[in-house]
């Protein structure tokens, strides 16, 4: 094997693309700061029991494990930063009232999430802790939409769902209790034949439960889906409560054009406790942003708190954008003359990119277009256009 080959589903990011990702990171973190979110930076690796506290089994499967040579305990390389931020809110900050936190960092998946997915992500996100009302959900949704708008997307689609709908159906039928993960996977891909086959394999399952799951897989479209679900799904208390919460959020945001997909569970069935959302856009094969309410995750760290938030992968976001434009730059000769050094300093302080050519070496630049040069003219260093 060649030494330069990388493991499967891992990739280098080359200069122009790396620069755009970094500019997106800076822009979005400044955006979150303008909304009052405070930046935190959890470690890349933690003890596994802490890293997976309060999360669903799906995160465990995505987490790479290793042994800590200092303690002998099992460590995990984070596959999601959200649980770490919940730990910081619950255990380290321990504030009363509302806390707004944001973050950006690398996460690693043991396996790619999908056929076209990478295993290394640059995850950025924002979380609100301490407010159980839908006002916090509204702010998070608006901030998520503004995030993709900052990247140049103007026709993003916002899908809503509530895991309480599926949870109520599963909890109403004991025969489905051990099948929750399989049902989640089948619904996420809208695999109606697979759901029917699952029902046929469970002798004790109630026929109306399978019928409800089959109907759930086809309940997607505009906000009229909520009323359709009330008519077609069983009148279970938890299910009605979930639909009420979806309807309240839609009414609170009349200026937004929502779609509702009751089969799209977001990032995990067992993880979210309230309304979840996904943002899609043309050019990306699956959701760009996922978020929602996940009350109580901090309980594992000694303090249960209402929480809602979202995250996205900056590398994935950047990959679907048009090619990154080159920045213009000035070419300058090599030299240590005081006047030249002063001219270089003044140009760079003014925000110009100045590439000083090393003696006898050609320069190949992927990120810059050199359209000007610094020349000595009449005893003074001056910038001239390159024709």
N, C-alpha and C positions, 0 to 999 in steps of 0.2 A: 504494500500500500504506500502511495506517495505521502511524504510528510506533510504536504500542504492541504491534503483533503480534510474536510471538516466532517463531524458526525452528521448523520441524517437529520434533516429539518433544522439545521443551524446554518447561519449565513453571515458573511462579512457585510458591513455597510460601507460603501465607497464614498469618496469625499463629498460630492455635491449632495447626495442623499443624506449623509450624516449631518451635514450643515443644516439642511431643511428640518430634519427631525429635531435638532437642537434648538432651532429658532421656534418651532412649534412648542417645544417644552417650555421655553422662556415665556412665550406669549401666553400660553394657557396658565402657567403658574402666576403670572402677573394679573391675569383675568380673575383667578380665584382669590388672590389677595385683595383685589378691588371690591369683592363681595364680602370681605371680612374673614376669609379662611386662612388659618395659620398652617405653615408648612412643617411637616414632621418627616423624619428619615429613619425608618426602622432598619435593623440589620438584615443582610441577605440571608443569614442562616440563624435558626433558633432551635431550641430543644423541640423535638417533634410533638410532645404532648401539649406544649404551649401553642405551637404553630397551628395545630388542628383543633384546638378547643372551640367548641360551639359551632363547628362547621359540619357540612354533610360528608358522606363517605366519598363523594366524587373528588373532593380536594385531596383526600388521602391517596387516591390512585394517581393523581397528577403530581404528587410531591416526590422529589428525589431524596433518598435517605443516605446518611453516612454516619460513621461512629466518631464521636468527639474523642480525640486522643488524650485530652486533659481530664475529662470526667468519666469516660467510658459509656456515656449515655448516647442515645440515638438523636442525631440532628436531622433537620429537614431544611432543604433549600426551598425558600418560599415559592409557591406557585400562585399566590394571590396575596396582595398587600393588605386588603381590607381587614382580615382578622387581626393583623398586627396593629393597625390603627385603632381597632376596637379595644385591644389590650392597653394601648397608650392612654386612651380616654378613660377607661375604667380603673386602671391600676396606678398609672403614673401621674396623670393630671388630676384625676379625682375631683373635678369641679362640680359645682351645683349649676343647674340651669343649662343653657344651650352652649355647646362647643362645636365650632366649625373647623375641621381639619382637612388639609389637602396633602398630596404626596406625589412623588414620581420616582420610580426605580425599576431595576431589572427583576423579572421573575423568570423561573425556569420550569418547564413542564416535562415530566418523565416521558410522556408521549404527546405527539401533536394532537390538538383538540379536534382537528378535522383533516381531510385529505390535503388541503392546500394551506394548512396552518403551520406556523413555525413553533419551535419549542422554546425559544427565547423571546420574551416580550419586553417592551419598555412601557410599563403600566403607569398611567397617570389617572388621578381621580380625586373626588371630593366627597366628604361625609359630614352629615349633620347629626349630632348626638344630643339627646335630652328633650326632644319635642315630638310628641306622639301624634299631633294633628297633621292634616294633609297640607297645611301651609309649608311645612318643611319639604314634603314631596314636591310641591309646586316649585319651590326655589331650586331644588335639585334638578328637576326636569328642565326648567328654563336654562339653568347653567350648562347642562349637558347639550342642549340644542345650540346654545351660544358657542360652545366649544367646537362643534363641527362647523359652525358658520365661520368661525375664525380661520379655519383651514380652507375656506373657499367653497364649502358645500351649501347650496341654496335650496335644494329640493330633497332634503332628508325626510324620511318617513318615520313617524313615531308610533310604535306598537305598544299597547297596554295589555296586561294580563294580571291575574291574581291567583297565586297558588292555592288559596283557600277554596277555590272551586274544585280542583282536583282532590285536595286533601279531604273535603267533606264527602266526596264520593267514595274514596278509599276507606275512610273511617266508618262509613255506614255498612260496610260488608267485610266481615272478618276474613273471608277467603282471599281478599285482595291485600291484606296487611303485609305479607311477605313479598309482594310483587310490585311494591311502590317504585323501585328503581327501574325495573323493566318497563312498567307502564309509562314512567317519565320519558324514557328513551324512545318508546314507540310513538308517544304523542308528539315529541319534539320533531320527529321526522314525518308526522301525520301518516303513520303506517297503519291504515285501517285493516288490511288483511292480517297484519301481525296482531292487532288487538283482538280480532275475531278468533284467531288461532289460540291466543292466550286464554280466552274465555272457554274454548273447547277443551283445553287441557286442565281446567280447574273444575272438578266435578261439583264442588260445594258452592261455587260462585252463584250469586243471584242474577238471573237473566237481565233484570232491569239495570244492574250495575254495569254490565258489559254494554248494554244499549246506551247508557249515559256516556260511557267512555267513547263509543263510536260517534255519538253526536258531538261530543266535545272536540274531536279531531276535525270536524267540519265547521266549527263555530269561529269563523274569522271573517273580517270585513270592516265596515264602518262601525260607528258607535251604536248603530241599531242592533248589533250582535248582542249587546247586553240585554235588551228586551227580548230578543229571540231566545237567549239562554234561559230567561225566566220562564218562558213558555215550554221549552223542550226538555229542560233538565229537572230532576226530582226536587221537590220542595223541602230541601234539607236546610236546617237553620244556618249552619256554617256557610253553605253555598250562597244563601240569600244575603248574608252579611257581606261576603266577598263582593257580590255584584253591587250591593249598595255602596261600598267603598269605591269601586270603579266608577260608578255613576256620579258620585259626589265629586270626584277628581275631574271628570269630564266637564261637569257643570261649572266648576271653579275656573276652568281654562277655556272659555268660549272662543277665544281668538285662535286656538290651535286646531289643526285638522288631524284628529287621532284616527288610528285604526285599532281594532281590538282583535287579538288572536289568543283564544283561551287554551290553545294547545302549546303555545310558546312559553315555557316555564323559566326562561332566562338561564342563569348559571347553575341552578340547582334546586330541586324540589324541596329538600329538607332545610335549606338555608334561609330562604326568604319567608317573611311572616305577613307581608301586606302586598300592596300594589307593586308590580314589577314592570319595567319597560325596556324596550330595545329600540335602537335607532339604526335604520337601514338607509343605504344610498346606492344609486346606480354605480357600478364599477367595483363593488365589493361583494364577495360571494355569500357572506353571512353578516350578522349584526356588527356594526362598528362600535357601538356603545351598549353596555348592559348596566342596569341599575335597578334599584328598588328598596323596599323597606325590609329590614332584618332585625327587628326588635329582639332584645334579650341575648344577643351573642356575647355581650360583656359579662353575662352571668357566670361564665366559666372563670372569669378573672375576679370574681367577688362582688360585681356590681352590675345588675341588669339595667340597661338603658335603652330607651327608644332610639332607633337609628335608621337613617336612610342615606343612600349615596349612589354613586355611579363610578365606572372606570372604563378606560379604553386603552388600546395598544397604539402608541405613537408610531411604531414601525409599520404596523398594518395600515394605519390611517395614511401615512406618507406614501405607501406603496401604490395606492390607487389614485393618487393625484397626478396631474400632468408632470412631465419631466421638470426637475428643479431648474429654474433659470440661473444662468451664470451671473456672477457679480462682476462689475467692471473693475479693472485694476490699473495701476501705474507701474511701468517698468523703470527701474533705476539701475545705474551702473554700480559696480562694487567700488568701495573706497572708504577711507577713514578720515578724509579731510573734514575739518570742523564745520565748514560751511555746508558740505553735503550731509553730514550727520544731523545738523540743525534743520536742514530742509526736509529730510526724511521724518524727523520728529514732528515738525509742524504739520506735515501732510497727514500723518497717522493720527495725531491729536485731533485733526479736523474730521476724522472718520473715513479717510481714504485708505484703500488697500494698496500698499506699495511692496512690490516684489523686487528685492535687490538681487541682481544676477551675480552668481558666483563665477569666478574667472574660469574660462574655458569649458563651461558646462552648459549644455542646452537645458531648457526648462519646459517640462510638459505639465500643463495645469488643467485638471478636469473641472475645477470649480470656478475659475476666473477667466474672463475675457480681457486681455491686455489691450486697451484702446488708446493709452497715452504713455508718454515716456518723460522721464526727468533728464533734462539736458543742461549742460553748462553753456550759457549764452551771454556773451559780453561780461564775463566775470561773475555772473549770478546764475543760480540754479532755477530753471523755469520748466513748467509742465507744458508739453506740446502734444497735440493730437497725432496719432499714428495713422497715416493715410495708406 
